[in-house]
Amino acid sequence: EYEILVALLEHPMMLSASNSFKELPELKISDAQGNSCCKLKHVYVFQREYATVYPEHVDV
């Protein structure tokens, strides 16, 4: 299992994708319109990565 993970993390396409994400500017996300109809929430996952989640599925 460990070898597969290492191979994946060292794969040239994965490295290229990771580097392209690192080059993107950070954006602050806010709900300026107050849309709560969808009941979705953006949460900080790791470093500069965000995910859209259903709040009832996330323990903060």
Secondary structure by P-SEA (a helix, b strand, c coil): caaaaaaaaacaaaaaaaaaaaaccbbbbbcccccccccbbbbbccccbbbbbccccccc
